Amino acid sequence: FLDIGAKRADGYHEAVSIMHALMLHDVLRMKLAPGRGEGLSVDLSCVAREGLAMLDVPVESNIVAKAVRLLAEKLGRTADETVVACLEKHIPAEAGLGGGSSDAAAALLGAAHLWGVPADDPRIEEAARSLGADVAFFLHGGCACFTGVGDAYDHALAPMNGNVVLVKPEGGVSTAAAYRAFDEHPTAISEADREAALEAQRAADVPLRNNLVPVSEHLLPALVDIRLWASERADVQRVLMSGSGSAVFMQCATFADAGRRGAHARLVGACYHVWLGACGRGAEPLKFRQPDAFAKSKCYDSVYQSVADFLNGMHDGRMLAT
């Protein structure tokens, strides 16, 4: 559920956002190394998976490096040291899946772990909120409602278990462009739906609404094709664009239904990127691998372990056990 409201004097928009963690995740590995005589250094490398394009972002501009440096600042940490990080990208950019935000949350928790700071230290949450409206959500996962500008925690909801297909067309939607277009052509969500979302205590009871859909579909017309195609499929229960796009998620009753729908999406859209997975209580925000002191992120935005072998098997006509 995403209800963008009026633009405030500070340039931000009022928002009600309900986010749910999925099983797709990037992987962030971190460790400490000797310093270079210049205080804190961040040595970051990135690897793109799932056919994603390599990130074309300077290290110091990457949100992972920003998160590490911001937490060090809030902790007053001045040690001469190097944080070595390797980011393995599975979540596509400009998809509305919170890939960058989940990476930032993982970097905060990973750095805190390496520095011996408890995961519940309030300075971690402060840093998360400074980095972005939805970064704080990815510190915890599950399902939660946020108000304010989408950064103020309102309440947790009972997560739901389900099977989901993510389909992303070629190209993306810039969040900034979507908000500019929304300011020119705003669309309101009904008060009844807004109240239902705010009062919901279970993810399953939240109405699927997103008032950025019209402007994002205008910016990227392929989103219309995906929505109409999914809406006509009997095995798709509900369909909605995620965030500002350009990923569209489809809920299916069974994993087999989701597998068939994912395979079919690949057939009808040669340029579509498809992920298959699930949402539910099993999604955990962060795992630590010992003894090498690397932190492995399972933060989501989003998110599912891609099962490309399953989809390729369906595409090739091979029978796979599920």
N, C-alpha and C positions, 0 to 999 in steps of 0.2 A: 504494500500500500504506500503510495507516495502522493501527498497533497501539497503542492507548492502554492504558497499564498503571496501576499503583496510584498513588494520590494521595500525594505526598510531604508532609513536614512543612511545607515552604514554600508549600504550596497548589498547586504545579504537579504535572502527571502525568508519569510516565515514558512515553516514546513512541519508537517506531520509525516513521519516516516516509520514504517514497520519493516524491519529487516529480518531475514531468516538465513541461518548458516546452511550451506550445502557442503558436499563432500569434495568438490574440486578445490585444489589448493596449489599454490606455489610452494617451493621449498627454499628455505633460507638457512644456510649453514654459516655459523659464526665462530671465531676463536680469537684469542688474544695473541699478539706477537710483540716482540720488542719495539720500542719507539724509535723515531728517527731524529731525535733531538729537537723536535718542534712541537711537543705536546701531543694532543690526540690526532692521529691520522686514521683515515678510513680507506682501506684497500678493498674495493668492491669490483667483482666480476659478475657478468650475467651470461646465462645460457638460456636460449629460447627452445622450448619443446613444442610438441603438438603442431608443428608447422607454422608457429608464430614467427613474425618478423623480429629480428634482433632490436633491442631497445637502443634508440639513438639519443641517449641522454648522457651528458657529462656526469662523472661520478659525483661531484659536489652538488649537482642539481637533482640527483636521484633521491627519492623520498626516504630510502633506506639510510643513506648517509646523513640526510637531514635529521632523521629520527635519532640516530646514534649521537650526533653532536648536540641536539637539543636536550636529550636526557643527561648527557654529561654536564651541560651547562646548569640544568636544574639541580643536579646533585652536587655541584661545585667541585667536580672531579677535574683535576689538572695534571694527572699523571702523564708522563711521556710514554705513550703506548700506541700500538696499532691494532685496530679492530679489523680483522680480515673477514670478509663476507663474500659468499658466493650465492647469487640469487638464480634459482632455476624457475623460469617462467612457464606456467601452464595456463594461467588466466589471461585471456586476451585483453589488450588495452582498448580504451574507448568502447567498452561493451556494457557499461553500467553494472559491472559485477564487483566493483570495489577491489580490484587486484592491487592497485597501488596502496590503498588504505590498509588492506590486510597485510601487505609487506611491511608497512610502517609499524603496525601493531606488533608484528613478529620481531622486528628489529628492536623495538623498545623492550619487549620482554626478554629477548635474547641477550641484549646488552646488560640488562639488569641482572640476569642470571650469571653472566660472566663476571660482573662486578660485585657479586654477592649481595645484591639488593633484593629484598623480598618482592614477590610479584604483586603484592597488594599495597606497595608503597604508593601513597597518593600522588607523588610527583610523576609517576608513570602515567596515571590518568590525566593529569594536568598537561603533560607533554602531548598525549594523544589528542586531546581536544584542541590544542594549539596547531596541530598538524593538519587537521581536517575534520569536517563535521561527523564523519562516520568511522573515524579511526578507533574511537573509544569502543564502539560496538565489537570490533574484531579482537579486543582484548579478552572478551568473554564468550562470544559465539551465541548459540542458541537462537532465540527469537525475542526481539525486544522492540518497544515503541519509543521513539524519540520525538521531542517537540522542539520549540524554540526555532533555531535555524537548522534543525535536524541533528543537533549535537547534545541536547539536554535529555538525559535518560528519564523516561516517564514510568515505565513498568515492564516487567518481563512477561512473556506469554508462554504457555506450554507449547513446546515445539511439536510439529507433526511429522509423521513418517510418510514418505511418499516417493514416487519415482518421477524423475524430471528429465526432460530433454532440453538442452540449450542449443539454439540455432542462431548463429551470427552470420549475417551477410558480409560480403567483401566490403571493406571500408568501415568507418566508425562514425560516431557522433560526438563531437566535442561538447563537453558539458557547458563550457562558456557559451558556445554558439546556441545550444539548446535553450539556455536561460535568456539569452538576448532575444531569441525568437519568441519565447514565452512572454516576455515583457511587452512585445509588440502585439501578440495575439494570445492573451491569457484565456485559459479554460478553467472553469470552476468545477469542483466536485461537490455533489449535493451535501447539504448539512446532515441528512439522514445517514449517508455513507460515512461521513467523517465521524459522526457520533458512534456509529457501529464499530468503526475501527478503534476509536479511543477506548471504548468500553470492553472490547474483546479481551478475554483472558486466555484464549486458545488460538494458536495460529490458524487452525482450521475454520475459525469463525470470522476471520478478517475478510472483508470484501476485497476482491482484486480490482484496484483502481490505480490509475497513474495519469495525472493530468499533463504530463510532458509528452504523452504519446502523440497527440496531433502535430506538435511542432517537430518532434524527432522524425516522424514519418514524412513530413514535408522536406526535411533536410536530407533524408535518406529513403527514397520511395521503395526500396527493396523491403523495408520493414512492413509495408502494407501487404506485399505479396506473401510474406511469411505468415502474417497474422490471418489473412483470408484463407490461405492454404490450411493452416492448423485448425481454424474454426470449422472447417468442413469435414474434419476427420472424426469419425465416431469414437475412436479410442483416445482422443484428447479431451480430457475433462474440462480444463481451464487453460487459458493462454493469456500472457501479458508480457509487455516489454519490461525489462529490468532497468530501473533507474532512468537515466537519460538515453539509454540505448548504447550500442546497437544489438545487444543480445535479447532474444525472445525466449522465454521459458514456457514449457508445456507440461502440465501435470497429467500423468497417466495412472490408471488403476493398478497396473502390474508392470513388473520389469520387462516382461515379454512384449507388452504393448509399447513401452518406451523404446525397446530395441528395434521393433519394426518401424516405429515412427522415425527414429533416428536414421535408420538405413534408407527409408523412403525420402527423407529430407536431403540426403546426399544425392539421391537419384534425380530429384526434381530441381535441385539447385547445385549445379556443378561447382559454384564458387562459395557455397555455404560451408561454414565450419560448424561441426556438430560435436557435442559432448553429451554423454549419457551418465546419469548418476542418481543420487538420492539425497533427500533431506531427512533430518531426524535427530534423535537424541545422541546418536553416535558421534556427531561432529564435535571435536575437541579443539580448543583454540591453540594449544601449543604443546609440543612434545620435546623433551630434551634427550639427546643421545649421549651416553657416557661410554668410555671415560675420556673421549677426545675433546670434550668441552665445546662441541659444535651444537648449536641449537637448531632443531628442525621445526620449521613452521608448518602447522596445519591450520593456519588462519584462512578464513573463507571470504568472502565477499562473496566467498561466493561459493559452495563451490564443490566440485566433484572431481574425483580421480577420473581422468578420461579413460574410456574403455574402447580405444580405437580398434583393438584386435576384434572385439565383439562386432563392432559396426562393419569392419572390413569383411569379417566372416559372413555377416548377413548380406553384404553387397555381392560377395562372391558366390552366394548360394550355398555355403557350407552350413551344416547343422552344428550349433554350439550348445553345450549344456549350460544352463543358468541356475 
